[in-house]
Amino acid sequence: MSTDNGDAPQQRSRDYWTPGRIAVAALIIAGVAWAVFRGSSILAEAAVRLAHVFVTLVLAVALAYVVWPVVIAFERLLRFLPPRLRRVVSALLVIVGFLGLIVFVIIVTAAPLLDESKRLGGLIQQWAAAVPGWVERMSAQYGKALSADDISALRDNVIDWTTSFFKLQGDILKAIALRGWYIVELFIVPVLAFYFVTDGAALGEQIVNNMPARRRARVRIMGAEMNALLHSYVRAQVVLCFTMAVVTSLLLYFAGLRVYLTLGLLAGACWAVPILGPVVAAVPIALFSALQSGPEAALLILLAYTLLNMTQTKIVMPRVLSAGARLHPVFIIVAILIGAQFLGVIGAFIAVPTAAILRVIVSHLRDAAGRPDQPPLP
């Protein structure tokens, strides 16, 4: 009697995952989860240290993908060199040039940002002093009069919030200045990126060679898809973040906002977190526009900012982002929330590419299980 070969992988999977093995796997997962989230302080400290290493690796990988197209272009100009030396020289020149460009941008923008920071502090103090007058006018207009004690308490709270804000800024700067490891990481990131560019293929092949022979072909295909996906995503995010920072700064500058550069850079950085990032950046833009120019001007600025985001999302993003890196907004929001919950800000930044990579892995696992008839993931 013959059997259907298509059912063989499913039958082997059912034979392997017996109830006992499922229970053992569940206990292992539960134990790891408890050790990570409810374990001793030593495990918690180790997790924090590992998180710093993880952030360094993420930044190095991102830098490698950013400079990769330029490295390939430089290799075409250095055809007279041997292939290995050509890659090394191109990567070294591009990474050093990229770091020089970053230093130049920091030098150019440091003075305006410092001026805006001082101006912002003065504006917040002025607004804090003007709050009682606004409250009195609104109370008279809407008939909800507040007592002098309530107005005084509100003013004191605003001043306390302002003081706490500046204290938080000072604490962050002090922590960065006193922790020398951040300076070391600034040097480690480009070094790792250099090795990823020059030896990334060899590192990937070493990982593949440590796997069972029957799985190597599929793992190579999966790795190629992940590499293309990450390359497309990082390239798209760099283009979109830079465009958003420049255009938003110009929009706020011509609107007469006195902290246009700070808010423009904030908008560009927030764009790296799809969907939720632009919404987060819209809050301070609307707030400072309303406090400086009034609610009517703030509404117009917010409308222009919304149209700018829609243009980026509907026109620019599809042109620079590959189809494999696109996810449904529901998946994007859930991935960002999960990433932020576990890894904070860096988790929000890497949530979308991680979800896209998991999509590739699940697709290949589904095909390997012998179920090509299943509908594709959305």
C-alpha positions as CSV (number, residue, x, y, z in Angstrom):
1,M,0.0,0.0,0.0
2,S,1.4,3.4,-1.0
3,T,1.4,6.6,1.1
4,D,1.3,10.2,0.1
5,N,4.8,11.7,0.2
6,G,3.3,15.1,0.9
7,D,2.0,13.9,4.3
8,A,5.5,12.6,5.4
9,P,6.8,15.9,6.8
10,Q,3.6,16.4,8.8
11,Q,3.7,12.8,10.1
12,R,7.4,13.2,11.2
13,S,6.5,16.5,12.9
14,R,3.6,14.8,14.8
15,D,5.8,11.9,15.8
16,Y,8.6,14.2,17.0
17,W,6.4,16.6,19.0
18,T,5.0,14.1,21.5
19,P,3.1,15.4,24.5
20,G,6.1,14.8,26.7
21,R,8.4,16.8,24.5
22,I,5.9,19.6,24.3
23,A,5.6,19.7,28.1
24,V,9.4,19.8,28.5
25,A,9.7,22.6,25.9
26,A,7.0,24.6,27.7
27,L,8.8,24.1,31.1
28,I,12.1,25.3,29.5
29,I,10.4,28.4,28.0
30,A,8.7,29.2,31.3
31,G,11.9,28.8,33.2
32,V,13.8,31.1,30.9
33,A,11.0,33.7,31.0
34,W,11.0,33.5,34.9
35,A,14.8,33.9,35.0
36,V,14.7,36.9,32.7
37,F,11.7,38.8,34.2
38,R,11.4,37.5,37.8
39,G,14.9,36.2,38.6
40,S,17.6,37.6,40.8
41,S,19.2,41.0,40.6
42,I,22.3,39.3,39.1
43,L,20.3,38.1,36.1
44,A,18.7,41.6,35.8
45,E,22.1,43.2,35.8
46,A,23.3,40.8,33.2
47,A,20.3,41.5,31.1
48,V,21.1,45.2,31.2
49,R,24.7,44.6,30.2
50,L,23.6,42.4,27.3
51,A,21.1,45.0,26.2
52,H,24.0,47.5,25.8
53,V,25.9,44.9,23.7
54,F,22.8,44.3,21.7
55,V,22.3,48.0,21.0
56,T,25.9,48.3,19.9
57,L,25.4,45.4,17.4
58,V,22.2,46.9,16.1
59,L,23.9,50.3,15.5
60,A,26.8,48.6,13.8
61,V,24.6,46.5,11.5
62,A,22.6,49.6,10.6
63,L,25.7,51.5,9.8
64,A,27.0,48.6,7.6
65,Y,23.7,48.6,5.6
66,V,23.8,52.4,5.3
67,V,27.3,52.5,3.8
68,W,27.0,49.3,1.7
69,P,25.8,50.9,-1.5
70,V,28.6,53.5,-1.4
71,V,31.2,50.8,-0.7
72,I,30.0,49.0,-3.9
73,A,30.3,52.2,-5.9
74,F,33.9,52.8,-4.6
75,E,34.8,49.2,-5.5
76,R,34.0,50.0,-9.2
77,L,36.4,52.8,-9.1
78,L,39.2,50.7,-7.6
79,R,39.1,47.8,-10.1
80,F,42.9,47.9,-10.4
81,L,43.2,46.5,-6.9
82,P,42.7,42.8,-5.9
83,P,39.1,41.9,-4.9
84,R,39.8,41.5,-1.2
85,L,42.0,44.6,-0.9
86,R,39.4,46.5,-3.0
87,R,36.7,45.7,-0.5
88,V,38.8,46.6,2.5
89,V,40.0,49.9,1.1
90,S,36.5,50.9,-0.1
91,A,34.9,50.1,3.3
92,L,37.6,51.9,5.2
93,L,37.3,55.1,3.1
94,V,33.5,55.1,3.2
95,I,33.2,54.5,6.9
96,V,35.8,57.2,7.7
97,G,34.2,59.6,5.3
98,F,30.8,58.9,6.9
99,L,32.1,59.5,10.4
100,G,33.7,62.7,9.2
101,L,30.3,63.8,7.7
102,I,28.6,63.1,11.1
103,V,31.2,65.2,12.9
104,F,30.8,68.0,10.4
105,V,27.0,68.0,10.8
106,I,27.4,68.0,14.6
107,I,29.7,71.0,14.4
108,V,27.4,72.9,12.1
109,T,24.2,72.2,14.1
110,A,25.7,72.4,17.6
111,A,25.5,76.2,17.9
112,P,22.0,76.6,16.5
113,L,20.7,73.7,18.7
114,L,22.4,75.2,21.8
115,D,20.7,78.6,21.0
116,E,17.4,76.9,20.6
117,S,17.8,75.1,23.9
118,K,18.4,78.4,25.7
119,R,15.5,80.0,23.8
120,L,13.3,77.1,24.7
121,G,14.1,77.4,28.4
122,G,13.2,81.1,28.3
123,L,10.0,80.4,26.4
124,I,8.9,77.7,28.9
125,Q,9.5,80.1,31.8
126,Q,7.5,82.8,30.0
127,W,4.7,80.3,29.3
128,A,4.7,79.1,32.9
129,A,4.3,82.7,34.2
130,A,1.5,83.3,31.7
131,V,-0.5,80.3,32.6
132,P,-2.6,82.0,35.4
133,G,-3.7,84.7,32.9
134,W,-4.7,82.1,30.4
135,V,-6.7,80.2,33.0
136,E,-8.4,83.3,34.2
137,R,-9.4,84.3,30.6
138,M,-10.7,80.8,29.9
139,S,-12.6,80.7,33.2
140,A,-14.2,84.0,32.4
141,Q,-15.1,82.9,28.9
142,Y,-16.6,79.5,29.8
143,G,-18.0,80.5,33.2
144,K,-15.8,78.1,35.2
145,A,-14.1,80.5,37.6
146,L,-11.2,79.3,39.6
147,S,-10.1,80.6,42.9
148,A,-6.8,82.4,43.4
149,D,-5.5,79.4,45.3
150,D,-6.2,77.1,42.4
151,I,-4.5,79.5,39.9
152,S,-1.5,79.8,42.2
153,A,-1.3,76.0,42.6
154,L,-1.5,75.5,38.8
155,R,1.3,78.0,38.3
156,D,3.5,76.3,40.9
157,N,2.9,72.9,39.2
158,V,3.9,74.3,35.8
159,I,7.1,75.7,37.4
160,D,7.8,72.4,39.0
161,W,7.3,70.5,35.7
162,T,9.7,73.0,34.0
163,T,12.3,72.5,36.7
164,S,12.0,68.7,36.5
165,F,12.4,68.9,32.8
166,F,15.6,70.8,33.0
167,K,16.9,68.6,35.8
168,L,16.2,65.5,33.6
169,Q,18.1,67.1,30.8
170,G,21.0,67.8,33.1
171,D,21.0,64.2,34.5
172,I,21.1,62.7,31.0
173,L,24.0,64.9,30.0
174,K,25.8,64.2,33.2
175,A,25.3,60.4,32.8
176,I,26.6,60.5,29.3
177,A,29.6,62.6,30.3
178,L,30.5,60.5,33.3
179,R,30.1,57.1,31.6
180,G,33.2,56.6,29.5
181,W,31.9,53.4,28.0
182,Y,29.6,55.4,25.7
183,I,32.8,56.9,24.2
184,V,34.2,53.4,23.7
185,E,31.0,52.3,22.0
186,L,31.3,55.2,19.6
187,F,34.5,53.6,18.4
188,I,33.3,50.0,18.5
189,V,30.3,50.7,16.3
190,P,32.3,51.7,13.1
191,V,34.8,49.0,13.8
192,L,32.1,46.3,13.8
193,A,30.5,47.9,10.8
194,F,33.8,47.7,8.9
195,Y,34.0,43.9,9.7
196,F,30.4,43.4,8.7
197,V,31.0,45.0,5.4
198,T,34.2,43.2,4.6
199,D,33.6,39.8,6.2
200,G,29.8,39.6,6.4
201,A,29.5,37.0,3.7
202,A,32.2,34.8,5.3
203,L,30.6,35.1,8.8
204,G,27.2,34.1,7.3
205,E,28.8,31.1,5.6
206,Q,30.4,30.0,8.8
207,I,27.0,30.0,10.5
208,V,25.4,28.1,7.6
209,N,28.2,25.4,7.7
210,N,27.5,24.7,11.3
211,M,23.9,23.6,10.4
212,P,22.8,20.2,9.2
213,A,23.7,19.6,5.5
214,R,20.1,19.0,4.5
215,R,19.1,22.5,5.7
216,R,21.9,24.6,4.4
217,A,20.4,25.4,1.0
218,R,17.2,26.6,2.5
219,V,19.1,28.6,5.2
220,R,21.1,30.3,2.4
221,I,18.0,31.3,0.6
222,M,16.4,32.6,3.8
223,G,19.5,34.5,4.7
224,A,19.6,36.1,1.2
225,E,16.0,37.2,1.6
226,M,16.6,38.7,5.1
227,N,19.7,40.5,3.8
228,A,17.8,42.1,0.9
229,L,14.9,43.0,3.2
230,L,17.2,44.7,5.8
231,H,19.1,46.5,3.1
232,S,15.9,47.9,1.7
233,Y,14.4,48.8,5.1
234,V,17.5,50.6,6.4
235,R,18.0,52.5,3.1
236,A,14.4,53.5,3.1
237,Q,14.5,54.7,6.7
238,V,17.6,56.8,6.2
239,V,16.0,58.5,3.2
240,L,12.7,59.0,4.9
241,C,14.2,60.3,8.2
242,F,16.5,62.7,6.5
243,T,13.8,64.0,4.2
244,M,11.4,64.4,7.1
245,A,13.9,66.2,9.3
246,V,14.8,68.7,6.5
247,V,11.2,69.4,5.2
248,T,9.8,69.7,8.8
249,S,12.5,72.1,9.8
250,L,11.8,74.2,6.7
251,L,8.1,74.1,7.4
252,L,8.5,75.3,10.9
253,Y,11.1,77.9,10.0
254,F,8.8,79.5,7.4
255,A,5.9,79.3,9.9
256,G,8.0,81.4,12.3
257,L,8.5,78.8,15.0
258,R,11.6,79.7,17.1
259,V,12.6,76.1,17.8
260,Y,12.3,74.8,14.2
261,L,15.6,72.9,14.1
262,T,15.0,71.0,17.3
263,L,11.5,70.0,16.4
264,G,12.6,69.1,12.8
265,L,15.3,66.8,14.1
266,L,12.8,65.3,16.5
267,A,10.4,64.6,13.6
268,G,13.1,63.0,11.5
269,A,14.2,60.7,14.4
270,C,10.6,59.8,15.2
271,W,10.0,58.7,11.6
272,A,12.3,55.7,12.2
273,V,9.3,54.3,14.2
274,P,6.6,53.8,11.6
275,I,3.0,55.0,12.3
276,L,3.5,55.8,16.0
277,G,6.6,57.9,15.6
278,P,5.1,60.8,13.5
279,V,2.2,60.9,16.0
280,V,4.6,61.3,18.9
281,A,6.5,64.1,17.1
282,A,3.2,65.9,16.3
283,V,2.5,66.5,20.0
284,P,5.4,68.9,20.7
285,I,5.0,70.5,17.3
286,A,1.3,71.3,17.9
287,L,2.1,72.4,21.5
288,F,4.8,74.8,20.8
289,S,3.0,76.1,17.7
290,A,-0.1,76.8,19.9
291,L,1.9,78.4,22.7
292,Q,3.9,80.7,20.4
293,S,1.5,81.5,17.5
294,G,-1.9,80.7,18.8
295,P,-4.3,77.8,18.1
296,E,-5.2,78.9,14.6
297,A,-1.6,78.8,13.4
298,A,-1.0,75.6,15.3
299,L,-3.9,74.0,13.4
300,L,-2.5,75.1,10.1
301,I,1.0,73.8,11.0
302,L,-0.4,70.5,12.2
303,L,-2.4,70.2,9.0
304,A,0.7,70.8,6.8
305,Y,2.7,68.3,8.9
306,T,-0.1,65.7,8.5
307,L,-0.1,66.2,4.7
308,L,3.7,65.9,4.7
309,N,3.4,62.6,6.5
310,M,0.8,61.3,4.2
311,T,2.9,62.2,1.2
312,Q,5.9,60.3,2.7
313,T,3.7,57.3,3.5
314,K,1.8,57.0,0.3
315,I,4.3,58.3,-2.3
316,V,7.9,58.2,-1.1
317,M,7.8,55.1,1.1
318,P,6.5,52.6,-1.6
319,R,9.2,53.7,-4.0
320,V,12.1,53.1,-1.6
321,L,10.8,50.2,0.5
322,S,10.7,46.7,-1.0
323,A,7.5,44.7,-0.9
324,G,9.0,42.2,1.5
325,A,9.6,44.8,4.1
326,R,6.0,46.1,4.1
327,L,3.6,45.0,6.8
328,H,0.0,45.7,7.7
329,P,-0.3,48.7,10.1
330,V,-1.8,46.4,12.7
331,F,1.3,44.2,12.7
332,I,3.5,47.3,12.8
333,I,1.8,48.8,15.8
334,V,1.7,45.5,17.8
335,A,5.4,44.9,16.9
336,I,6.4,48.4,18.1
337,L,4.4,48.0,21.4
338,I,6.1,44.6,22.1
339,G,9.6,45.9,21.2
340,A,9.2,49.0,23.3
341,Q,7.9,46.9,26.2
342,F,11.0,44.7,26.2
343,L,13.8,46.9,25.0
344,G,12.5,50.5,25.3
345,V,13.4,52.9,22.6
346,I,15.8,50.6,20.7
347,G,13.0,48.0,20.8
348,A,10.6,50.4,19.1
349,F,13.2,51.1,16.4
350,I,14.0,47.5,15.5
351,A,10.5,46.1,16.0
352,V,9.4,46.5,12.3
353,P,12.5,44.9,10.7
354,T,12.3,42.1,13.3
355,A,8.7,41.4,12.4
356,A,9.5,41.4,8.7
357,I,12.4,38.9,9.4
358,L,10.0,36.7,11.4
359,R,7.6,36.8,8.5
360,V,10.4,35.4,6.2
361,I,11.3,32.7,8.8
362,V,7.6,31.6,9.2
363,S,7.1,31.5,5.5
364,H,10.1,29.2,5.0
365,L,9.1,27.0,8.0
366,R,5.7,26.7,6.5
367,D,7.1,25.6,3.1
368,A,9.5,23.2,4.8
369,A,6.6,21.6,6.6
370,G,5.1,20.7,3.3
371,R,2.2,23.1,3.3
372,P,2.6,25.2,0.2
373,D,-1.2,25.3,-0.2
374,Q,-1.5,27.7,2.8
375,P,-2.3,31.4,1.9
376,P,0.6,33.8,2.1
377,L,0.9,36.0,5.1
378,P,-0.6,39.5,4.8
